[in-house]
Amino acid sequence: MTILNGRTTTLVATALVGLVMASIWLILKPTFVTGSTFAMFAAVVIGMTAIAINSWRNAQAPTSTSELIHEAEIARRP
């Protein structure tokens, strides 16, 4: 895993806080934006959630030795 330095951590935190605040604002004030903008925003949020969940699931360690051997054999095949 890559270690983030202070400046990078601050940048990532600022970007995430901005995204979360924009999300909350759009959810609380849906009349401020058009229907198509709200729909696109909802689609982006659903897509990002699906990517995050899939990435988290793929990052989990195998539960058994047989899974680990199987993954190693698949990786070696040309």
C-alpha positions as CSV (number, residue, x, y, z in Angstrom):
1,M,0.0,0.0,0.0
2,T,1.3,3.5,-0.9
3,I,1.9,5.8,2.1
4,L,0.4,9.2,1.5
5,N,2.4,12.3,2.6
6,G,0.8,15.2,4.4
7,R,0.1,17.3,1.3
8,T,-1.5,14.4,-0.6
9,T,-3.6,13.5,2.5
10,T,-4.9,17.0,2.7
11,L,-5.7,17.1,-1.0
12,V,-7.6,13.8,-0.9
13,A,-9.5,14.9,2.3
14,T,-10.4,18.2,0.7
15,A,-11.7,16.5,-2.5
16,L,-13.7,14.0,-0.5
17,V,-15.2,16.6,1.8
18,G,-16.2,18.7,-1.2
19,L,-17.8,15.8,-2.9
20,V,-19.7,14.8,0.2
21,M,-20.9,18.4,0.8
22,A,-22.0,18.7,-2.8
23,S,-23.9,15.4,-2.5
24,I,-25.7,16.5,0.7
25,W,-26.5,19.9,-0.9
26,L,-28.0,18.3,-4.0
27,I,-30.0,15.8,-1.9
28,L,-31.4,18.5,0.4
29,K,-32.1,21.0,-2.4
30,P,-33.2,18.9,-5.5
31,T,-35.3,21.8,-6.8
32,F,-32.2,23.9,-7.3
33,V,-31.0,21.7,-10.2
34,T,-32.9,20.3,-13.2
35,G,-34.2,16.8,-13.2
36,S,-31.5,15.6,-15.7
37,T,-28.7,17.0,-13.5
38,F,-30.1,15.2,-10.5
39,A,-30.5,12.0,-12.4
40,M,-26.9,12.2,-13.7
41,F,-25.6,12.9,-10.2
42,A,-27.6,9.9,-8.9
43,A,-26.1,7.7,-11.6
44,V,-22.6,8.9,-10.7
45,V,-23.1,8.2,-7.0
46,I,-24.5,4.7,-7.7
47,G,-21.6,3.9,-10.0
48,M,-19.0,5.2,-7.5
49,T,-20.6,3.1,-4.8
50,A,-20.6,0.0,-7.0
51,I,-16.9,0.5,-7.8
52,A,-16.0,1.1,-4.1
53,I,-17.9,-2.0,-3.0
54,N,-16.3,-4.1,-5.8
55,S,-12.8,-2.8,-5.0
56,W,-13.3,-3.6,-1.3
57,R,-14.5,-7.1,-2.0
58,N,-11.6,-7.8,-4.4
59,A,-9.1,-6.5,-1.8
60,Q,-10.2,-9.1,0.8
61,A,-7.8,-11.9,1.6
62,P,-8.7,-15.4,0.5
63,T,-10.5,-17.5,3.1
64,S,-8.8,-20.8,2.4
65,T,-5.5,-22.2,1.1
66,S,-7.3,-23.8,-1.9
67,E,-8.5,-20.4,-3.0
68,L,-5.0,-19.0,-2.8
69,I,-3.6,-22.0,-4.8
70,H,-6.3,-21.6,-7.4
71,E,-5.7,-17.9,-7.8
72,A,-1.9,-18.6,-8.2
73,E,-2.5,-21.2,-10.9
74,I,-4.8,-18.9,-12.8
75,A,-2.3,-16.1,-12.7
76,R,0.5,-18.3,-14.1
77,R,-1.5,-19.4,-17.2
78,P,-0.6,-17.6,-20.4
